Amino acid sequence: MHLRTFPAVGIGVAALILSTTFAGTATAADPDGVSGLSAVHKSTASSSSAPGIELKKGDCFSSLKEPDGLNGIASQDLYDEAAVASGADDFECNSDKKKNRKVKKVKALGVYYNGSGPADSFNVTVHNNDGGEPADDDVKCSFPEQAYTVEGDPGTVQTFTIKVEGEKCALKKGKTYWLEIQAVMAFATGGQWGWEVTTTQHENPADWKENGAFGTACTEYQNGLTMEDCIFGGASGVPDFMFSVT
């Protein structure tokens, strides 16, 4: 199982050539380097991305039809490079009158870059909320190495559907949770996977962390910094990730 924690480790010069610094906080690697990593990728929107929230019957939250911010943010276990990054975004399950809702499926808009995939699997984690950020040490549910399906044209933003299996994950109506979606994929064989962002914000802005391999100060969620702080050095107009929970 390719499961990783977040020790403060980095990648050697041969594996990571840092060249671009986003104001104040985040750094990214040269995307043209043979083995360079990048925390953000300028993406091409898929035809399925359009304004207006898509909340189908049975969904408890969806932002899949919000305007696409045309950036994919690294959220991946690159196990061959000892590099780990994870994004997380908050949501409330308010689709019906049930007191508790069992998580059955999640979807995310994402993009392969620095390679064409495919991911081995996806890790899905639901964190409890702690002061408007994901609780690093308070996980509600964990679904490691889940199978998935993908829709959309290769080379563009695609829809990744992950039917979660394992423990039962019952969410209370109206309570804030944080969804973390992380691709599991070797850099050498598949490149990177970025979680697409939207220009629309729901509740708290998204969060992001990495294990030091990308050279940022964001090595935990509970640091008072948002995803935009970590990646872009401040507000950039793309505050949330694009996903749905069913």
C-alpha positions in Angstrom: 0.0 0.0 0.0 1.4 3.4 -1.0 0.4 5.4 2.1 2.5 8.4 3.2 2.7 10.6 6.2 4.1 14.2 6.1 7.6 14.3 7.6 9.5 17.4 6.8 11.7 15.9 4.1 12.8 17.2 0.7 13.9 15.9 -2.7 17.5 16.0 -3.8 18.8 18.4 -6.4 18.7 15.7 -9.1 15.1 15.0 -8.4 13.7 18.5 -7.8 14.9 21.7 -9.5 13.2 24.7 -8.0 12.9 27.7 -10.3 9.7 29.6 -9.8 8.6 31.3 -6.6 5.0 32.4 -6.0 5.0 35.5 -3.9 5.8 35.1 -0.3 5.0 31.4 0.4 4.9 28.8 -2.3 7.6 27.6 -4.7 7.2 25.3 -7.6 9.6 23.3 -9.7 10.5 23.8 -13.3 7.8 21.9 -15.3 10.3 21.5 -18.2 12.9 19.8 -16.1 13.3 16.0 -16.6 12.3 15.3 -13.1 11.0 18.6 -11.9 7.8 18.9 -9.9 5.3 21.6 -10.0 2.7 22.6 -7.4 0.3 24.2 -9.9 -0.5 23.6 -13.5 -2.3 25.9 -15.9 -5.1 23.7 -17.3 -7.5 23.6 -20.2 -11.1 23.3 -19.1 -13.2 20.3 -20.1 -16.5 20.8 -22.0 -18.3 19.6 -18.9 -17.2 22.6 -16.8 -19.7 25.4 -16.9 -21.2 28.0 -14.5 -24.0 27.0 -12.2 -23.8 24.4 -9.3 -24.7 20.9 -10.3 -26.5 19.2 -7.4 -28.2 16.0 -8.5 -30.6 13.9 -6.5 -28.7 12.0 -3.8 -25.8 14.5 -3.7 -25.0 16.2 -0.4 -22.7 18.8 -2.0 -21.4 19.7 -5.4 -19.3 22.4 -7.0 -18.7 20.6 -10.2 -20.6 23.1 -12.3 -19.0 26.2 -10.8 -16.8 28.4 -13.1 -13.4 26.6 -13.7 -10.4 28.5 -12.4 -8.2 26.8 -15.0 -5.5 25.7 -12.5 -4.8 22.2 -11.3 -3.2 22.1 -7.8 -1.0 19.1 -7.0 -2.7 16.6 -4.7 -0.8 13.4 -4.9 1.4 10.7 -3.3 4.4 10.6 -5.7 5.8 7.6 -3.9 8.8 7.1 -6.2 10.0 10.7 -5.3 9.1 10.7 -1.6 6.9 13.7 -2.4 3.4 14.1 -0.9 0.9 16.9 -1.4 -2.8 17.1 -0.4 -5.6 19.5 -1.0 -8.8 19.7 1.1 -12.0 21.7 0.9 -14.9 22.1 3.3 -18.6 21.2 2.7 -21.9 20.6 4.5 -24.2 17.8 3.6 -27.6 19.4 3.2 -29.4 17.6 0.4 -32.2 15.8 2.3 -33.9 15.5 5.6 -31.8 12.6 6.9 -29.9 13.2 10.1 -26.9 11.3 8.9 -25.7 10.6 5.3 -23.4 7.8 4.4 -20.6 8.8 1.9 -20.9 6.5 -1.1 -19.1 8.3 -3.9 -17.0 11.4 -4.6 -16.2 13.2 -7.8 -13.4 15.7 -8.6 -12.4 17.6 -11.6 -8.7 17.0 -12.2 -5.9 17.1 -14.8 -2.8 15.0 -15.5 0.3 17.1 -16.2 4.1 16.5 -16.5 2.8 13.1 -17.8 -0.4 11.5 -18.9 -1.3 9.2 -16.0 -3.1 7.0 -15.2 -3.2 7.2 -11.4 -2.9 3.8 -9.6 -5.7 4.8 -7.3 -7.0 7.6 -5.1 -6.9 8.2 -1.3 -10.0 9.8 0.0 -10.1 11.3 3.5 -12.8 13.2 5.4 -11.4 15.4 8.1 -13.4 17.1 10.9 -13.4 20.9 11.0 -11.1 22.7 13.5 -11.5 26.5 13.5 -12.1 26.8 9.7 -9.3 24.4 8.7 -9.1 20.6 8.4 -8.1 18.9 11.6 -4.7 17.2 10.8 -5.1 14.7 13.7 -8.9 14.3 13.7 -10.0 12.2 10.7 -13.6 11.3 10.4 -13.2 8.6 7.7 -10.3 7.3 5.6 -10.6 5.4 2.3 -7.1 4.5 1.1 -6.2 3.4 -2.5 -9.7 3.5 -4.0 -10.5 2.5 -7.6 -11.9 5.1 -9.9 -13.3 5.9 -13.3 -12.5 8.9 -15.5 -14.5 10.8 -18.1 -13.3 13.5 -20.5 -10.7 14.0 -23.2 -7.1 13.2 -22.3 -4.9 16.3 -21.9 -7.8 18.4 -20.6 -9.7 18.6 -17.3 -11.4 15.3 -16.7 -14.0 14.1 -14.2 -12.7 11.5 -11.8 -15.3 9.4 -10.0 -14.3 7.4 -6.9 -16.8 5.0 -5.4 -15.5 4.7 -1.8 -15.4 1.3 -0.1 -14.4 0.3 3.4 -15.6 1.8 6.6 -19.0 3.4 7.0 -18.8 7.2 6.9 -21.9 8.9 8.3 -22.0 12.7 8.0 -24.3 14.8 10.2 -26.6 17.2 8.3 -25.4 20.8 8.5 -22.0 19.9 10.1 -18.8 21.2 8.3 -16.4 18.5 7.1 -13.3 18.7 4.9 -12.8 16.4 1.9 -9.2 15.5 0.9 -8.7 13.7 -2.5 -5.2 12.6 -3.4 -4.0 10.6 -6.4 -1.5 7.7 -5.9 0.9 7.7 -8.8 4.6 7.4 -9.5 6.1 10.5 -11.1 8.3 8.5 -13.4 5.5 6.6 -15.0 2.5 8.9 -14.8 3.6 12.4 -14.0 1.4 14.5 -11.8 -2.3 15.0 -11.0 -3.8 18.4 -10.2 -7.1 19.0 -8.5 -9.0 21.7 -10.4 -10.0 24.9 -8.6 -13.0 27.2 -9.1 -13.5 31.0 -8.9 -16.4 30.4 -6.5 -15.9 30.1 -2.7 -18.2 28.1 -0.5 -17.8 28.6 3.2 -14.1 28.5 4.1 -11.4 28.7 1.4 -9.6 25.4 0.5 -6.5 24.3 2.3 -3.3 22.5 1.1 -0.2 20.9 2.6 2.9 19.0 1.5 5.8 17.2 3.1 8.5 19.7 2.2 9.3 18.4 -1.3 7.8 21.4 -2.9 9.7 23.9 -0.8 6.7 25.6 0.9 5.9 26.5 4.5 2.7 24.6 4.3 3.5 21.2 5.9 0.3 21.0 7.9 -3.3 22.1 7.5 -3.4 23.8 10.9 -1.2 26.8 10.1 -3.6 29.7 9.4 -2.8 29.6 5.7 -5.1 28.8 2.8 -4.4 26.9 -0.4 -4.1 30.3 -2.2 -1.6 31.4 0.4 0.5 28.3 -0.1 0.3 28.1 -3.9 0.0 31.7 -5.0 1.2 33.7 -2.1 -2.2 35.2 -1.3 -5.7 35.7 -2.8 -5.7 34.8 -6.5 -9.4 34.4 -7.3 -9.5 30.6 -7.2 -10.3 29.8 -3.6 -11.9 26.4 -3.8 -11.6 22.9 -5.3 -14.1 21.4 -7.6 -15.8 18.2 -6.3 -19.0 16.5 -5.3 -20.0 14.2 -2.4 -22.8 11.6 -2.7 
